[in-house]
Amino acid sequence: MMFILLAIFGIGYAAIAFENSIKINKTASALITGVLCWTVFIFFTSNKSDVNELLLTHLGDISGILFFLLGAMTIVELIDAHDGFEILTHYISQTEKRKLIWIVGFITFFLSAILDNLTTTIVMVSLLRKLIKHKEDRLLFIGIVVISANAGGAWTPIGDVTTTMLWIGGQISTANIMLKLFLPSMVCLIVPLLAVSFQLRGKVERAELKPKNNVSILPRNKQITILILGIIVLILVPVFKTYTHLPPFMGMLLGVGVMWVVTEIMHKPHENIERKYLTLANALHKIDISSILFFLGILMAITALESAGILSTVAMWLSETIGNISVIVMSIGLSSAIVDNVPLIAATQGMYNLAQNPMDSYLWEFLAYCAGTGGSILIIGSAAGVAAMGMEKIDFFWYIKKISWLALIGYFAGAFVYMGIEKLFY
């Protein structure tokens, strides 16, 4: 069974990677791969009801991620419909490529720590559409956004799903993870920025600011209102989770509902034609459902491998074969570029207990860094990358050629900084 599952996953992964060559949309490949993996799993399992219950359990977790993504994308589209990002672009006046990429990188890094890497990527991709007209220039900046978002999300408990899982599981504490991982995460960003700065020449051309859907430009106070409200809603999602202990998607859906009410009231006096383009209902129509379904297919395939015990087997093999904990954790981080880091973290949490590795120990802190930043090496290795891929139709091999090596040197640089700090000061 394991061989068949790995073969299906490998073929599906190849189909996604070679999307442009085979002329088959990656979403179709991902959905087929996900369903076939679960079909093989249940076919070779005697207790069918247990498999169905397991699938529904995983689907609940996957749905939470998808609804979170859907809500975040809707809010961003609503801000965009109200020209909210034009305000941000107004204050970012820099057009020189070398300076602009540093500004974008640091904004993404700190925003990701406050929100999360997924939401931040969605916001920054939308912002870059306003800042940079030509797609070939914009894609390089978006690649840096993916690296920055994952690096920024690694050093706070709410910045990345992997650190959130370790935080909830009692493996890390808030103050300690922020203290110990800030510098390695910053190095993970700075090294790629330094490397890419040597490639950049000239200035970017700004996109033309046009009213959305031929609707007259809104008054600045309404643009600011929707922008601020949208950012507040996104920031309050982790706060909502902390105080209610409900999943993050619940806070996101509450925010969507609040913004829906506010925009309905705000545009009540307007003509029906103008209201049509400014309501949240219209923003929902603009969401790229294809990218949502792609995410669904990928996560279904990964959970099938996890349920079959393949990921745990790989993790145990690493422990027995390699032995060195630093090499194992770095290998897990590199694996997260290929396999989703959520099941990898779950498998690692099952391998090592808190009795042998207590809260804030070397293993858990280094794992938070490696799993959080390793996903940047491939475009499908993180939620941030998948979101960027869906929004800008980024080619898999373009990312490998232009961005992967930057993410890789940043990953190793930050890892060596963390190990060096641990050896010298702890």
C-alpha positions in Angstrom: 0.0 0.0 0.0 2.8 2.4 0.9 4.5 2.0 -2.4 1.2 2.7 -4.3 0.5 5.8 -2.2 4.0 7.1 -2.8 3.7 6.4 -6.5 0.4 8.3 -6.8 1.7 11.2 -4.8 4.9 11.3 -6.9 3.0 11.2 -10.2 0.6 13.9 -8.9 3.4 16.0 -7.7 5.1 15.7 -11.1 1.9 16.7 -12.8 1.7 19.8 -10.7 5.3 20.7 -11.3 5.0 20.2 -15.1 1.6 22.0 -15.4 2.7 24.2 -18.2 4.3 21.3 -20.2 1.3 18.9 -19.9 -1.3 21.6 -20.2 -3.4 20.3 -17.3 -4.4 22.7 -14.6 -2.6 22.0 -11.3 -5.8 22.1 -9.4 -7.2 19.1 -11.3 -3.9 17.2 -10.6 -4.1 18.0 -6.9 -7.7 17.0 -6.5 -7.2 13.7 -8.4 -4.1 12.9 -6.3 -5.8 13.7 -3.0 -8.9 11.5 -3.8 -6.8 8.6 -5.2 -4.6 8.5 -2.1 -7.5 8.2 0.2 -9.1 5.6 -2.2 -6.1 3.4 -2.1 -5.8 3.9 1.7 -9.4 2.7 2.4 -9.1 -0.1 -0.2 -6.2 -1.7 1.7 -7.8 -1.1 5.2 -10.2 -3.6 6.6 -12.1 -1.2 8.9 -13.7 1.2 6.4 -15.6 3.1 9.0 -12.4 4.1 10.8 -11.0 5.4 7.6 -14.1 7.5 7.0 -14.0 8.9 10.5 -10.3 9.7 10.0 -11.0 11.4 6.7 -13.7 13.5 8.2 -11.4 14.5 11.1 -8.7 15.6 8.7 -11.3 17.4 6.5 -12.4 19.4 9.5 -8.8 20.7 10.0 -8.4 21.3 6.2 -11.7 23.1 6.1 -10.5 25.4 8.8 -7.5 26.4 6.7 -9.6 26.8 3.6 -12.2 29.0 5.3 -9.4 31.0 6.8 -7.8 31.5 3.3 -11.2 32.3 1.8 -12.0 34.9 4.5 -8.6 36.5 4.2 -8.8 36.7 0.4 -12.3 38.2 0.6 -11.2 40.9 3.0 -8.2 41.8 0.8 -10.4 41.9 -2.3 -12.9 44.2 -0.5 -10.1 46.5 0.5 -8.8 46.5 -3.1 -12.3 47.3 -4.4 -12.3 50.4 -2.2 -8.8 51.4 -3.5 -7.5 50.9 0.1 -4.1 49.8 -1.1 -3.7 53.0 -3.0 -3.2 54.7 0.3 -0.3 52.4 1.2 1.3 52.8 -2.3 1.0 56.6 -1.8 3.3 56.4 1.2 5.7 53.9 -0.4 7.2 56.4 -2.9 10.4 54.5 -3.6 10.8 53.2 -7.1 14.4 52.1 -7.2 14.4 48.3 -7.2 17.2 47.7 -4.8 15.7 50.0 -2.1 12.1 48.9 -2.7 12.8 45.2 -2.3 14.3 45.9 1.2 11.2 48.0 2.1 8.9 45.2 0.9 10.9 42.5 2.7 10.9 44.2 6.1 7.2 45.2 5.9 6.3 41.6 5.1 8.6 40.3 7.9 7.0 42.3 10.7 3.5 42.1 9.3 3.7 38.3 9.2 4.7 38.2 12.8 1.6 40.2 13.8 -0.9 38.5 11.5 0.4 35.3 9.9 2.4 34.3 6.9 -0.7 33.4 4.8 -2.7 36.6 5.4 0.4 38.7 5.0 1.3 37.2 1.6 -2.2 37.8 0.3 -2.0 41.5 1.5 1.5 42.0 0.1 0.7 40.4 -3.3 -2.3 42.7 -3.6 -0.1 45.7 -2.6 2.6 44.8 -5.1 0.1 44.8 -7.9 -0.3 48.5 -7.2 3.4 49.2 -6.8 4.8 47.3 -9.8 3.2 47.3 -13.3 5.3 44.7 -15.1 4.7 41.1 -14.0 8.3 40.0 -14.6 9.5 42.6 -12.1 6.7 41.9 -9.7 7.3 38.1 -9.5 10.8 38.6 -8.1 9.4 40.8 -5.3 6.7 38.3 -4.6 9.3 35.6 -4.3 11.0 37.7 -1.6 7.5 38.2 0.0 7.2 34.4 0.4 10.6 34.2 2.0 9.9 37.2 4.2 6.5 36.0 5.3 7.7 32.6 6.3 10.7 34.0 8.1 8.6 36.6 9.9 6.0 34.0 10.9 8.6 31.6 12.5 9.5 33.7 15.5 6.0 34.3 17.0 3.4 31.7 18.1 0.7 33.2 15.8 2.9 33.9 12.8 2.9 30.4 11.3 0.8 27.3 11.7 3.8 25.3 12.8 4.7 27.6 15.7 1.0 27.7 16.6 0.9 23.9 16.8 4.0 23.8 19.0 2.7 26.6 21.1 -0.7 24.9 21.6 1.1 21.6 22.3 3.1 23.1 25.1 6.5 22.7 23.4 7.3 26.4 23.2 6.4 29.5 25.1 5.6 32.9 23.7 8.4 35.0 25.2 11.1 32.5 24.7 10.4 31.7 21.1 10.3 35.4 20.2 13.6 36.0 22.0 15.5 33.0 20.6 14.2 32.9 17.0 14.1 36.6 16.1 17.7 36.9 15.1 17.9 33.6 13.1 14.6 34.6 11.3 16.0 38.0 10.5 19.2 36.5 9.1 17.0 34.2 7.0 15.6 37.3 5.4 18.6 39.5 5.2 20.9 37.0 3.4 18.5 36.6 0.4 17.9 40.3 0.3 21.7 40.9 0.1 22.0 38.3 -2.6 19.1 39.6 -4.7 20.3 43.2 -4.4 23.2 42.5 -6.7 20.8 41.4 -9.4 18.6 44.4 -9.4 19.1 47.5 -11.6 17.0 50.5 -12.4 13.5 51.4 -11.3 10.1 49.8 -11.3 7.2 51.3 -13.2 4.1 52.0 -11.1 0.8 50.5 -12.1 -1.8 53.0 -13.3 -4.4 53.8 -10.6 -7.7 53.1 -12.1 -11.2 53.1 -10.5 -12.5 49.5 -10.0 -15.1 48.4 -12.5 -15.6 51.9 -13.9 -16.9 53.1 -10.5 -15.9 56.6 -9.6 -13.0 56.9 -7.1 -14.3 56.9 -3.5 -13.6 59.7 -1.1 -10.4 59.3 0.8 -12.1 58.9 4.2 -14.0 55.8 3.0 -10.9 54.3 1.5 -9.1 54.8 4.8 -12.0 53.4 6.8 -12.1 50.2 4.9 -8.3 49.8 4.9 -8.1 50.4 8.7 -11.1 48.2 9.4 -9.7 45.4 7.3 -6.3 45.5 8.9 -7.9 45.6 12.4 -10.0 42.6 11.6 -7.0 40.6 10.4 -4.9 41.6 13.5 -7.8 40.7 15.9 -8.1 37.1 14.5 -5.2 35.7 16.7 -6.6 37.8 19.6 -10.0 36.2 19.1 -8.4 32.7 19.0 -6.4 33.4 22.2 -9.4 34.5 24.3 -12.1 32.2 22.9 -9.9 29.2 22.1 -11.8 28.7 18.9 -10.0 27.9 15.6 -8.6 31.0 13.7 -11.1 30.6 10.9 -13.9 31.5 13.3 -12.3 34.9 14.0 -11.8 35.4 10.3 -15.4 34.6 9.4 -16.5 37.0 12.2 -14.4 39.7 10.6 -15.9 39.0 7.2 -19.4 39.4 8.7 -18.5 42.6 10.3 -17.0 44.1 7.2 -20.1 42.9 5.2 -22.4 44.8 7.6 -20.2 48.0 7.5 -19.9 48.1 3.7 -23.7 47.5 3.3 -24.4 50.5 5.6 -21.7 52.6 4.1 -23.0 52.2 0.6 -26.7 52.3 1.3 -27.2 55.8 -0.2 -25.3 54.9 -3.4 -26.8 53.9 -6.7 -27.4 50.2 -7.1 -24.8 50.0 -9.9 -22.1 51.5 -7.7 -23.1 49.4 -4.7 -22.8 46.2 -6.8 -19.1 46.6 -7.2 -18.4 47.8 -3.6 -20.1 45.2 -1.5 -18.6 42.1 0.0 -20.8 39.9 -2.2 -19.0 41.1 -5.2 -15.6 40.5 -3.5 -16.7 36.9 -3.1 -17.3 36.6 -6.8 -13.7 37.7 -7.5 -12.1 35.0 -5.2 -9.9 32.5 -7.1 -11.8 29.3 -6.2 -9.3 27.3 -8.2 -6.5 28.1 -5.8 -8.7 27.1 -2.9 -9.4 23.7 -4.5 -5.7 23.3 -5.3 -5.0 23.7 -1.6 -7.7 21.2 -0.7 -6.3 18.6 -3.0 -2.7 19.0 -1.8 -3.7 18.8 1.9 -5.9 15.7 1.2 -3.0 13.9 -0.3 -0.7 14.8 2.6 -3.2 13.7 5.2 -3.6 10.4 3.4 0.2 9.8 3.7 0.1 10.8 7.3 -2.8 8.5 8.1 -1.1 5.6 6.4 1.9 6.1 8.7 4.3 7.0 5.9 5.4 10.3 7.4 5.9 8.8 10.9 7.9 6.0 9.3 10.1 8.5 7.5 10.6 10.5 10.7 11.6 7.4 12.7 14.0 6.3 10.0 15.7 9.7 10.2 16.0 9.3 13.9 17.5 5.9 13.7 19.8 6.5 10.7 21.1 10.0 11.3 21.0 10.3 15.1 22.2 13.9 15.3 19.3 16.0 16.3 20.4 19.2 14.5 20.7 17.3 11.2 17.4 15.6 11.7 15.6 18.9 12.4 17.2 20.6 9.4 16.2 17.6 7.3 12.6 18.0 8.4 12.8 21.7 7.5 14.1 20.8 4.0 11.4 18.1 3.7 8.7 20.8 4.5 9.6 22.3 1.1 8.1 19.2 -0.5 5.7 17.9 2.0 3.4 20.1 4.0 5.0 21.1 7.3 1.8 20.6 9.3 1.9 16.7 9.2 5.7 16.8 9.6 5.3 18.8 12.8 2.5 16.5 14.0 4.7 13.5 13.3 7.6 15.0 15.2 5.4 15.9 18.1 4.5 12.2 18.3 8.1 11.0 18.0 9.5 13.1 20.9 7.8 13.6 24.2 8.0 16.5 26.7 9.6 14.3 29.3 12.7 13.9 27.3 12.5 17.3 25.5 10.7 19.8 27.8 9.2 23.1 26.8 11.6 25.5 25.1 14.2 22.9 24.6 16.6 23.0 21.6 14.6 20.5 19.6 11.3 22.4 19.7 12.8 25.9 19.1 15.0 24.7 16.2 12.1 22.8 14.8 9.9 25.9 14.8 12.5 27.8 12.8 13.3 25.0 10.3 9.8 23.9 9.6 8.6 27.5 9.3 11.3 28.7 7.0 12.1 25.6 5.0 8.8 25.7 3.2 10.1 28.8 1.2 12.5 26.6 -0.8 9.7 25.5 -3.1 6.6 27.4 -4.1 4.2 24.7 -2.9 6.1 24.2 0.4 4.2 26.7 2.4 0.7 28.3 2.7 2.3 31.6 1.8 3.8 30.1 -1.4 0.6 28.3 -2.4 -1.4 31.6 -1.9 1.1 33.5 -4.0 1.2 30.8 -6.7 -2.6 30.9 -7.0 -2.9 34.7 -7.0 -0.1 35.4 -9.6 -0.1 32.1 -11.5 3.6 31.6 -10.6 5.3 28.9 -12.6 6.8 26.1 -10.4 10.1 26.0 -12.3 10.4 29.7 -12.5 10.4 29.8 -8.7 13.0 27.0 -8.5 15.3 29.0 -10.9 14.8 32.4 -9.4 13.8 32.1 -5.8 14.7 28.6 -4.4 18.4 29.2 -4.1 17.8 32.5 -2.2 15.4 30.7 0.2 18.0 27.9 0.6 20.9 30.1 1.5 18.7 32.1 3.9 17.5 28.9 5.5 21.0 27.6 6.2 22.3 31.0 7.3 19.5 31.4 9.9 20.0 27.8 11.0 23.7 28.2 11.6 23.1 31.5 13.5 20.6 29.7 15.8 23.0 26.8 16.4 25.9 29.2 17.0 23.9 31.2 19.6 22.9 28.1 21.4 26.4 26.8 21.6 27.9 30.1 22.7 25.3 31.4 25.2 23.2 28.4 26.4 
